[in-house]
Amino acid sequence: MLAIPVVDVKSGRCVHTHTESKRQKVIMDNPIEVFTQLAEQGAKQIQIVDVDAIRNRQPEHLSLVSKLKQQFPEVKIQISAGVSSSDDILIWLDSGADWVTVGGRLLRQQEKLELILVELGEHIIVSMDVRAQLWRQGYCPILNTAFEDWIEALKDEGVKALMFTEIPEQGQVNGHSLASAGELARAFDIPIIAHGGIQTRMDLESLSAPNFDKLYGVTMGKPLFEGVFTFGEALSVLKH
C-alpha cells in the first residue's frame, strides 16, 4: 500500500492548519526541507496542494515544482487544487508534475471532463469527495449514470487512480471513509487512494485488515505535521 504525504503550499511556504488553533500557521519556510525529510524517510509519491491556486484559479507554484522534481527525480509529484482546464494540467505537467488531481465542480462537467481524460487520462488522478448519506444512496458524480459504468469509463481512459473521501454528516473525515475506500478497492479493478481518515497510529494499523488488501494507497497530512507519528513510522506500520 502506497503512503502518500500531503503538503500544503501557500506563498512559497509549507503551511498547516493546526487542530487546536483552527488557524493556518507556517510549519517550515522552505518546502525543499519538507521534501528532503519525507524523501529520506522513504516517500515515493507526494501530493502538493497549491493553496494559492484555489483562490486564484490558476497554477501558482510552478517554479517550486520544477525545483522539487529536479532535486528529487525519483519522487512522484501529485498536484491538487485550482485545476479547471486541460491547459492548467499541461502547465503543471510541463513544470515537472507526474500527475494532476481533478475533482470538485469539474467532475460534474461531463463533456469537459471527458475531453480532458481523452487527451490526458494517464496523467490524471480523479478525486471524489462525497457526503456519507449520498454515498450510501448510490451516488455518482455524473447524472443518470451508474457508478459502475462511470468507473469503467475512467479505466478506459487510463486514469492513474481514483482518490476517494467519504465526508461524514458531522465532524471530521474518519475511519468510515477508510472503510468505504477499502470496499471500493475490493469491488472495482481501478487503483483506489483513500484520502483522509488517518488520524492516529491505530488508524494506520487498521489498514492491515483483509478488507484493505486491495487498497492502492492512502494519504496523510495533519498527523504528520502535528507529531502524531513520523512518515517513516507510518511507512513501517503499513509494510507490516
C-alpha positions in Angstrom: 0.0 0.0 0.0 1.4 3.4 -1.1 1.7 6.0 1.7 1.3 9.5 0.2 2.1 12.5 2.4 0.1 15.7 1.7 1.9 19.0 1.7 0.0 22.3 1.5 2.0 25.2 0.0 1.0 28.9 0.3 3.0 31.9 -0.8 6.0 29.6 -1.4 5.9 28.1 2.2 4.6 24.9 3.7 1.6 25.6 5.9 -0.6 23.6 8.2 -3.9 24.3 9.9 -3.5 23.2 13.5 -6.3 21.2 15.0 -6.5 23.3 18.2 -6.0 26.8 16.8 -8.0 26.4 13.6 -5.7 28.9 12.1 -3.1 28.5 9.4 0.4 28.5 10.6 3.7 28.1 8.9 5.4 24.9 9.8 8.5 25.4 7.7 9.6 28.2 5.4 11.3 26.0 2.8 9.3 23.2 1.1 12.6 21.7 0.0 13.4 20.8 3.6 10.0 19.2 4.0 10.5 17.2 0.8 14.0 16.2 1.9 12.7 14.8 5.2 9.9 12.9 3.5 12.2 11.5 0.8 14.8 10.4 3.3 12.1 8.6 5.3 11.0 6.7 2.2 8.3 8.7 0.4 7.8 7.6 -3.2 4.9 9.9 -4.0 3.9 13.3 -2.5 0.8 15.3 -3.0 1.2 19.1 -3.2 -1.9 21.2 -2.6 -1.4 24.6 -4.2 -3.4 26.7 -1.7 -2.9 29.9 -3.8 -4.3 28.2 -6.9 -7.6 27.6 -5.0 -8.1 31.3 -4.6 -6.6 32.4 -7.9 -8.0 29.5 -10.0 -4.7 29.1 -11.9 -1.4 27.3 -11.2 0.9 29.3 -8.9 3.8 27.3 -7.6 5.2 26.1 -11.0 8.9 27.0 -10.3 8.7 25.3 -6.9 7.5 22.1 -8.5 10.3 22.3 -11.1 12.9 22.7 -8.4 11.5 19.8 -6.4 11.4 17.5 -9.4 15.0 18.4 -10.3 16.2 17.7 -6.8 14.0 14.6 -6.2 13.5 13.0 -9.6 12.7 9.6 -8.1 9.7 11.0 -6.1 6.4 11.2 -7.9 4.6 14.6 -7.6 0.9 14.8 -7.5 -0.7 18.2 -7.8 -4.0 19.3 -6.4 -6.1 22.5 -6.4 -7.0 25.2 -8.9 -7.4 22.8 -11.9 -10.2 23.8 -14.2 -9.0 23.0 -17.7 -6.6 20.9 -19.8 -4.3 24.0 -20.1 -3.9 24.0 -16.3 -3.0 20.3 -16.4 -0.5 20.8 -19.2 1.2 23.7 -17.4 1.6 21.5 -14.3 2.9 18.6 -16.3 5.4 20.8 -18.1 6.7 22.1 -14.7 7.5 18.5 -13.6 4.4 17.1 -12.0 3.8 13.4 -12.7 0.0 13.5 -12.0 -2.6 16.2 -11.6 -5.7 15.7 -9.5 -9.1 16.8 -10.9 -12.3 16.9 -8.9 -14.9 19.1 -7.4 -17.1 21.0 -9.9 -15.1 19.6 -12.8 -16.5 16.1 -12.1 -19.9 17.4 -12.8 -19.0 19.0 -16.1 -19.2 15.7 -18.0 -18.3 16.9 -21.5 -15.3 18.9 -20.3 -14.0 16.1 -18.1 -14.3 13.6 -20.9 -12.2 15.8 -23.2 -9.6 16.1 -20.5 -9.5 12.4 -19.9 -9.3 11.5 -23.6 -6.3 13.8 -24.0 -4.5 13.4 -20.7 -6.1 10.4 -18.9 -2.8 8.7 -17.9 -1.7 11.9 -16.1 -4.9 12.3 -14.1 -5.9 11.2 -10.6 -9.7 11.7 -10.2 -10.7 12.9 -6.7 -14.2 12.3 -5.4 -15.4 13.8 -2.1 -19.0 12.7 -1.2 -21.2 13.0 1.8 -21.8 9.8 3.6 -25.5 9.8 3.2 -25.3 10.4 -0.6 -22.7 7.6 -0.8 -25.0 5.2 0.9 -27.7 6.1 -1.6 -25.5 5.1 -4.5 -24.1 8.5 -5.5 -22.4 9.0 -8.9 -20.9 12.4 -10.0 -22.4 12.0 -13.4 -26.2 12.3 -13.6 -28.2 9.4 -14.9 -25.1 7.2 -14.9 -24.5 4.1 -12.8 -21.4 4.3 -10.6 -20.1 1.0 -12.1 -20.3 2.5 -15.6 -18.5 5.6 -14.5 -15.6 3.6 -13.1 -15.4 1.6 -16.3 -15.2 4.9 -18.2 -12.3 6.1 -16.0 -10.5 2.8 -16.6 -11.0 3.1 -20.3 -9.3 6.5 -20.3 -6.4 5.2 -18.3 -6.7 7.4 -15.3 -3.9 6.7 -12.7 -6.3 6.3 -9.7 -9.5 7.4 -8.0 -8.9 9.3 -4.8 -11.9 8.8 -2.5 -13.2 10.7 0.5 -16.4 9.9 2.4 -17.4 13.1 4.3 -19.4 12.4 7.5 -22.6 14.4 8.1 -20.9 15.8 11.2 -17.3 16.1 12.3 -14.1 15.3 10.5 -13.3 12.7 8.0 -12.6 9.5 9.9 -12.2 5.7 9.7 -15.6 5.3 8.0 -14.0 6.9 4.9 -11.1 4.4 5.0 -13.6 1.5 5.3 -15.5 2.8 2.2 -12.3 3.2 0.3 -11.4 -0.3 1.1 -14.7 -1.6 -0.1 -14.3 0.3 -3.4 -10.9 -1.1 -3.9 -12.2 -4.7 -3.5 -15.2 -4.1 -5.7 -13.6 -2.4 -8.7 -10.5 -3.0 -10.8 -9.1 0.5 -10.6 -6.4 1.9 -8.1 -8.2 3.5 -5.1 -6.4 6.0 -2.9 -8.1 6.6 0.5 -7.9 10.4 1.0 -8.3 11.4 4.7 -9.3 9.3 7.6 -5.8 8.7 9.1 -5.7 10.5 12.4 -3.8 8.1 14.7 -1.4 5.2 14.6 -4.3 2.9 15.3 -5.9 4.0 12.0 -2.7 3.0 10.3 -2.6 -0.4 12.0 -6.2 -1.0 11.0 -5.1 -1.0 7.3 -3.6 -4.4 7.8 -7.1 -5.9 7.9 -8.1 -8.1 4.9 -10.7 -5.6 3.7 -7.9 -3.2 2.9 -5.7 -5.6 1.0 -6.7 -4.2 -2.4 -6.2 -0.5 -1.5 -3.6 1.1 -3.7 -2.7 4.0 -1.4 -3.6 6.3 1.5 -2.9 9.9 2.0 -1.8 11.5 5.3 -1.1 15.1 6.3 -2.2 16.5 9.6 -1.0 13.8 11.9 2.5 14.0 10.3 2.8 17.7 11.0 1.3 17.5 14.5 3.8 14.9 15.5 1.3 12.0 16.0 3.8 9.9 14.0 6.6 10.4 11.5 6.3 9.4 7.9 9.0 6.8 8.5 6.9 5.3 11.3 3.8 5.3 9.1 5.6 3.5 6.3 6.9 0.9 8.8 3.4 0.2 10.1 2.0 -0.1 6.6 4.8 -2.5 5.5 3.8 -4.8 8.3 
